[in-house]
Amino acid sequence: MSTDPTVEVCFSPKLYGHKLTDGKFITVVVDILRATTSICAAFDHGVKEIIPVSGLDEAKEMKQNGYFVACERNGEIMDFADIGNSASDFLRDDLKGKTLVFSTTNGTKTINMARDAREALIGSFVNIQALADYLIEKNENVVIFCAAWKSLFNLEDSVFAGALSELLFDNGFSTDCDSALGAVDLWHRAKPDLKKYLSKSSHRNRLKHLVSDEDFNYTVTLNSTKVIPVLKGDKLELVS
Amino acid sequence: MSTDPTVEVCFSPKLYGHKLTDGKFITVVVDILRATTSICAAFDHGVKEIIPVSGLDEAKEMKQNGYFVACERNGEIMDFADIGNSASDFLRDDLKGKTLVFSTTNGTKTINMARDAREALIGSFVNIQALADYLIEKNENVVIFCAAWKSLFNLEDSVFAGALSELLFDNGFSTDCDSALGAVDLWHRAKPDLKKYLSKSSHRNRLKHLVSDEDFNYTVTLNSTKVIPVLKGDKLELVS
């Protein structure tokens, strides 16, 4: 029997079963459009730590308590928030060294669902190789957990899951998970022109008037950063 | 705004939301390994009607009441049952014109979940073209509902969903469902050698000692029959 570490892919929070929260897996949370891409952007631009909150009331209360708050629902910035959740929102010097509160439609809920994992990491195309290197070094079982769109399978998270799975398979990881095998095949379809492939995603179309071309280009550009955000208690910080 | 009929794909019973049971969709239930393939085989060999039951107790009671019962759990025939659920189990003359009771691990539960659909049809590779022709003629919105494996995404049902989606897209159906778009891409990967592609499925591997080569060959052979089973009340019969 093989003792290779395994990779599983979970396409929706509704499929994230109890066995994935038993502390035996490193969970990589993925919400390509936009939470996890933007979280990587924020850390890449010097943010010190991020507090992910699920509820709007909580985000509003944190604002009243003096925090800098990034918050959207269905891709639109909330009126009480300082900024939205686009990657380009974090390209500002006054956030360096700061603590941010971050709340989005799907992404932060998913991050909070991964609290009981052995380790909960943040993945996106912009940090994929750094993340793979870290996981290969750790050599533990991995679950790639897609935030999805209102609990439904989406292409952008699934294709990322395939890309990351392949990097791990190429380095000794194995799987008996059809979602991982299917995701790798989707990645192979998408890889020759990732931007064009993801442009057909219904989620991208839904957000088209809210995701600028600049943000979308950033999102589909691999390895612009080496940051690896990890959940520690209530906060995201960089792995040490 | 387009009035084309739409196609959606649901990869797991856990993702089968309330909107899919509001009577606005024709639902195609899919459990390639093995329920829906075997149901098609049974009708193709002259069975008159099939009563799908979810629970073991119910299946056992039906047996005591004199019904001919096909029943498995996790791919193994139950001791009280007459036969299992392999396609080859139904290639016998004494079932012609009969009523069967049918219960499997995933398939019959999924069929019963589709009761509130406008119409609930049974799909598999063996009847895919006949099914597509029927749906094209009906010209109504379609949900392809995968039984999955213990609620987890599986390749064989998803690839079938992609194959059927493509036949519908080629005939005026549209979608804004990422699952349907992803399923079509998986179908394109699988199509050149469906048998080889599905041999990598974890579900196929799990069932390997229980699914004979003969049954697997039958399962991946397209269009061996034109039967279209439909749920009417508590029974499956052929569409009229």
Interface residues (C-beta under 8 A of the other chain):
Chain A: F11 S12 K14 L15 W149 S151 L152 F153 N154 L155 S158 T175 D176 C177 D178 S179 L181 G182 D185 L186 H188 R189 K200 S201 S202 H203 N205
Chain B: F11 S12 K14 L15 W149 S151 L152 F153 N154 L155 S158 T175 D176 C177 D178 S179 L181 G182 D185 L186 H188 R189 K200 S201 S202 H203 N205
